[in-house]
Amino acid sequence: MLRPPVANFSLSRNPPRGIPTPVRSFTRQYISNSHSFVRPRHTRRLYSTEAPASVRPEPLPQRSRLRRFAGFIFIAGIAFATGLTYQTQRTISRIMAAPIPTDAETLAAFTSEDSVTQEIDERLRNHPEAVKLRENPDYKEARPHLKIPEALRERSLTAGTLAGPNKIVVPPYVFSERDGKSMVQLMFLGSDICGHPGIIHGGLLATLLDEGLARCCFPALPNKVAVTANLNIDYRSPARAESYFALRAETVKVEGRKAWVEGRIETLPEDGTEPTVLVEAKALFIEPKQAAALSNLYRGVTE
């Protein structure tokens, strides 16, 4: 039996010429120099050869104005609280570091700037009422406004802002009875602290009574410091500017951390006539729970 001739397929690049053209074309697609498989031209690719496009992230939604405003307020509040705490700590440190003068030192601490101020100071110091109280062993004399450290005195209302020529011209003389029983304050009020022309402002008189009644009762409290809980004022007569005055206070009751005080501001005549009551007050002072810390802070100033 005769066999048909078999074509000799070699691994060369070009198949034998005896093979028909369609066969040769198909064979050429499967043969390469490296003997690797070659995909036919008509075969479809099941994947894309193009580089994938970069994926852009979706934009984040913008925060509302309200949230941004709230965040700003929060940050500003934290900054304000931090600054306030820092400034308070500095103030406390300055108070604690400054030496507090004694009562005797305050009597010699004031220096008159002019002849008018000097005359007012001498009349207060040598007034018959001052001489009488100075001779009483139950009273001690001082000028408490001068116990406040000079660096902080300008921030005090009565010792700094309202003190000076034509105001509270000289630091008042204060005579305190032992154990906080009573107190007398002698002072001169000028023309620049008026409400109506020539009449001392009623708010200033209330301020002086608030401080004077408090200073009276401090020695009667456990930690020698308190805050005003209640203050009642009754105005009796106009207080003329450019005049001498006496503030008198008396502690009428003490219960634990509470002290009740009554007082008045009256004229200070030199000829022995009866003084005129200008304003009267009653007040309640309460020692705060943190009074121990406050007493260290104001050591010497409230004594």
C-alpha positions as CSV (number, residue, x, y, z in Angstrom):
1,M,0.0,0.0,0.0
2,L,1.4,3.3,-1.0
3,R,1.5,6.1,1.5
4,P,1.1,9.7,0.5
5,P,4.1,11.8,0.8
6,V,4.5,13.5,4.2
7,A,5.5,17.1,4.3
8,N,8.7,17.8,6.2
9,F,7.8,20.5,8.8
10,S,10.9,22.0,10.2
11,L,11.2,24.6,12.9
12,S,12.6,27.1,10.5
13,R,11.0,30.5,10.2
14,N,9.6,29.8,6.7
15,P,7.7,26.5,6.1
16,P,8.5,24.4,3.0
17,R,7.3,25.9,-0.2
18,G,5.4,22.7,-1.1
19,I,2.8,23.5,1.5
20,P,-0.2,25.4,0.2
21,T,-0.4,29.1,0.9
22,P,-3.3,29.0,3.5
23,V,-1.4,26.3,5.4
24,R,1.8,28.2,5.3
25,S,0.2,31.3,6.5
26,F,-1.4,29.5,9.4
27,T,1.8,27.7,10.3
28,R,3.8,30.9,10.3
29,Q,1.7,32.3,13.1
30,Y,2.6,29.4,15.5
31,I,6.3,29.4,14.9
32,S,8.9,31.8,16.2
33,N,12.7,31.7,16.8
34,S,12.1,31.0,20.4
35,H,9.7,28.1,19.8
36,S,7.0,29.9,21.8
37,F,3.4,29.9,21.3
38,V,2.1,32.7,19.0
39,R,-1.5,33.9,19.3
40,P,-3.4,33.8,16.0
41,R,-4.2,37.1,14.6
42,H,-7.9,36.5,14.6
43,T,-8.0,35.6,18.4
44,R,-9.7,38.2,20.6
45,R,-8.0,39.6,23.6
46,L,-10.0,39.1,26.8
47,Y,-8.3,42.1,28.5
48,S,-7.2,45.6,27.7
49,T,-3.5,46.4,27.2
50,E,-4.0,50.1,27.9
51,A,-2.7,51.5,31.2
52,P,-5.6,52.1,33.7
53,A,-6.6,55.7,34.1
54,S,-5.7,57.2,37.5
55,V,-8.6,57.2,39.9
56,R,-9.4,60.7,41.3
57,P,-10.6,60.8,44.9
58,E,-14.0,62.3,45.5
59,P,-13.7,65.8,46.9
60,L,-14.4,66.0,50.7
61,P,-17.5,68.0,51.6
62,Q,-16.6,71.5,52.9
63,R,-17.3,72.1,56.5
64,S,-20.2,74.4,57.2
65,R,-19.6,77.9,58.3
66,L,-21.2,77.1,61.6
67,R,-18.7,74.3,62.3
68,R,-15.8,76.5,61.4
69,F,-17.1,79.3,63.6
70,A,-17.6,76.9,66.5
71,G,-14.1,75.7,66.1
72,F,-12.7,79.2,66.1
73,I,-14.7,80.1,69.2
74,F,-13.4,77.0,70.9
75,I,-9.7,77.7,70.1
76,A,-10.2,81.4,71.1
77,G,-11.7,80.4,74.4
78,I,-8.9,78.0,75.2
79,A,-6.4,80.8,74.4
80,F,-8.2,83.3,76.5
81,A,-8.4,80.9,79.5
82,T,-4.8,80.1,79.2
83,G,-3.8,83.8,79.1
84,L,-6.1,84.6,82.0
85,T,-4.6,81.8,84.1
86,Y,-1.1,82.9,83.2
87,Q,-1.8,86.6,84.1
88,T,-3.5,85.6,87.3
89,Q,-0.6,83.4,88.3
90,R,1.8,86.3,87.6
91,T,-0.3,88.7,89.7
92,I,-0.4,86.3,92.6
93,S,3.3,85.7,92.4
94,R,3.9,89.4,92.4
95,I,1.7,89.9,95.5
96,M,3.3,87.0,97.3
97,A,6.8,88.2,96.5
98,A,6.3,91.9,97.4
99,P,7.1,92.8,101.1
100,I,4.1,94.1,103.0
101,P,4.9,97.1,105.2
102,T,3.9,97.2,108.8
103,D,1.3,99.6,110.3
104,A,4.0,101.9,111.6
105,E,5.8,101.9,108.2
106,T,2.6,103.0,106.4
107,L,2.3,106.0,108.6
108,A,5.7,107.3,107.3
109,A,5.3,106.0,103.7
110,F,3.3,108.9,102.2
111,T,5.1,111.9,100.8
112,S,3.1,115.1,99.9
113,E,3.6,116.3,96.3
114,D,2.6,119.9,97.0
115,S,1.8,122.3,99.8
116,V,-2.0,121.8,99.5
117,T,-1.7,118.0,99.8
118,Q,0.8,118.5,102.8
119,E,-1.7,120.8,104.6
120,I,-4.5,118.3,104.1
121,D,-2.4,115.5,105.4
122,E,-1.3,117.5,108.5
123,R,-4.8,118.5,109.4
124,L,-6.0,114.9,109.2
125,R,-3.1,113.6,111.3
126,N,-3.5,116.3,113.9
127,H,-7.2,116.5,114.0
128,P,-8.7,116.2,117.6
129,E,-10.5,113.0,116.7
130,A,-7.2,111.4,115.4
131,V,-5.4,112.5,118.6
132,K,-8.1,111.0,120.8
133,L,-8.1,107.6,119.0
134,R,-4.3,107.5,118.9
135,E,-4.2,107.8,122.6
136,N,-6.6,104.9,123.1
137,P,-4.7,101.7,123.6
138,D,-7.6,99.6,122.2
139,Y,-7.0,101.1,118.7
140,K,-4.1,100.7,116.3
141,E,-3.4,103.3,113.6
142,A,-2.4,102.5,110.0
143,R,-2.9,103.7,106.4
144,P,-4.0,100.4,104.8
145,H,-4.0,101.7,101.2
146,L,-0.2,102.0,101.5
147,K,0.1,98.3,102.3
148,I,-0.9,97.4,98.8
149,P,2.3,96.8,96.7
150,E,3.1,99.8,94.6
151,A,3.1,97.7,91.4
152,L,-0.5,96.7,92.0
153,R,-1.8,99.9,93.7
154,E,-2.6,101.5,90.3
155,R,-5.1,98.7,89.7
156,S,-6.9,99.4,92.9
157,L,-10.0,101.6,92.7
158,T,-9.7,103.6,95.9
159,A,-5.9,103.3,96.4
160,G,-5.0,104.0,92.7
161,T,-7.7,105.1,90.2
162,L,-9.5,107.4,92.6
163,A,-6.5,108.5,94.6
164,G,-4.6,111.7,94.0
165,P,-5.1,115.5,93.7
166,N,-8.8,116.6,93.8
167,K,-9.9,113.0,94.4
168,I,-9.1,111.0,97.5
169,V,-6.3,113.5,98.1
170,V,-4.3,111.6,100.7
171,P,-4.4,108.0,101.9
172,P,-7.0,107.8,104.7
173,Y,-6.0,107.3,108.4
174,V,-7.6,104.2,109.8
175,F,-8.0,103.4,113.5
176,S,-9.1,99.8,114.2
177,E,-10.3,98.5,117.5
178,R,-8.9,95.1,118.5
179,D,-10.7,91.9,117.4
180,G,-12.6,93.8,114.7
181,K,-15.1,95.5,117.0
182,S,-15.1,98.9,115.4
183,M,-13.2,101.1,113.0
184,V,-12.8,104.9,112.3
185,Q,-11.5,106.2,109.0
186,L,-10.5,109.9,108.5
187,M,-10.3,111.3,104.9
188,F,-10.5,114.3,102.6
189,L,-12.5,114.1,99.4
190,G,-11.8,116.6,96.5
191,S,-13.7,118.1,93.7
192,D,-13.1,115.6,90.9
193,I,-15.2,112.8,92.3
194,C,-18.6,114.5,92.2
195,G,-21.9,113.5,90.7
196,H,-23.8,116.8,90.8
197,P,-21.5,119.8,90.9
198,G,-19.9,120.2,94.3
199,I,-21.6,117.0,95.6
200,I,-19.6,113.8,96.1
201,H,-20.9,111.0,94.0
202,G,-23.2,108.6,95.9
203,G,-21.5,105.6,94.2
204,L,-18.2,106.7,95.7
205,L,-19.7,107.0,99.1
206,A,-21.1,103.4,98.8
207,T,-17.7,102.1,97.7
208,L,-16.0,103.7,100.7
209,L,-18.6,102.2,103.0
210,D,-18.3,98.8,101.4
211,E,-14.5,98.8,101.9
212,G,-14.7,100.4,105.3
213,L,-17.3,98.0,106.8
214,A,-15.4,95.1,105.4
215,R,-12.1,96.2,106.9
216,C,-13.8,96.6,110.2
217,C,-15.0,93.0,110.5
218,F,-12.0,91.2,108.9
219,P,-10.2,90.7,112.2
220,A,-13.3,89.0,113.7
221,L,-13.4,86.3,111.0
222,P,-11.3,83.0,111.2
223,N,-9.1,83.8,108.1
224,K,-9.4,87.6,108.3
225,V,-11.0,88.0,104.8
226,A,-14.5,88.0,103.4
227,V,-16.6,89.1,100.4
228,T,-19.7,91.3,100.4
229,A,-23.0,89.4,100.4
230,N,-25.3,92.3,101.0
231,L,-25.0,96.1,101.3
232,N,-27.9,98.5,102.1
233,I,-27.3,102.2,101.7
234,D,-29.5,105.1,103.0
235,Y,-28.5,108.6,102.0
236,R,-29.3,111.3,104.6
237,S,-27.7,114.5,103.4
238,P,-25.5,115.7,100.5
239,A,-21.7,115.3,101.0
240,R,-19.9,118.5,100.0
241,A,-16.7,118.2,98.0
242,E,-13.5,119.7,99.3
243,S,-14.3,118.5,102.8
244,Y,-13.1,116.3,105.6
245,F,-15.1,113.2,106.5
246,A,-15.2,110.4,109.1
247,L,-16.3,106.8,108.3
248,R,-17.4,104.9,111.4
249,A,-18.1,101.2,111.4
250,E,-19.1,98.6,114.1
251,T,-19.3,94.8,113.9
252,V,-22.7,94.0,115.5
253,K,-22.7,90.2,115.0
254,V,-20.4,87.3,114.0
255,E,-21.5,83.7,113.3
256,G,-18.9,81.4,111.9
257,R,-18.0,82.7,108.5
258,K,-20.6,85.5,108.6
259,A,-20.3,89.0,110.0
260,W,-22.9,91.8,110.2
261,V,-21.6,95.4,110.2
262,E,-23.2,98.8,110.4
263,G,-21.6,102.1,109.7
264,R,-22.0,105.7,108.4
265,I,-20.1,108.6,106.8
266,E,-20.4,111.9,108.6
267,T,-18.7,115.3,108.6
268,L,-15.5,115.9,110.5
269,P,-15.9,119.3,112.3
270,E,-13.0,120.8,114.1
271,D,-14.8,123.1,116.5
272,G,-16.4,120.5,118.6
273,T,-19.9,120.8,117.0
274,E,-22.0,117.7,116.4
275,P,-21.2,116.0,113.0
276,T,-23.8,115.6,110.3
277,V,-24.6,112.1,109.2
278,L,-24.5,112.0,105.4
279,V,-25.0,108.3,104.6
280,E,-25.7,105.1,106.6
281,A,-25.1,101.5,105.6
282,K,-25.7,97.9,106.8
283,A,-23.8,95.0,105.3
284,L,-23.3,91.2,105.5
285,F,-19.9,89.8,104.8
286,I,-19.2,86.1,104.3
287,E,-15.8,84.4,104.4
288,P,-15.5,82.1,101.3
289,K,-14.7,78.5,101.6
290,Q,-11.3,79.0,100.0
291,A,-10.5,81.8,102.5
292,A,-7.3,80.1,103.7
293,A,-5.7,80.6,100.3
294,L,-7.1,84.1,100.1
295,S,-5.7,85.0,103.5
296,N,-2.2,84.0,102.2
297,L,-2.7,86.0,99.1
298,Y,-3.7,89.2,101.0
299,R,-1.6,88.7,104.0
300,G,-1.0,91.9,105.8
301,V,-3.2,94.0,103.4
302,T,-6.5,93.3,105.2
303,E,-5.1,93.5,108.7
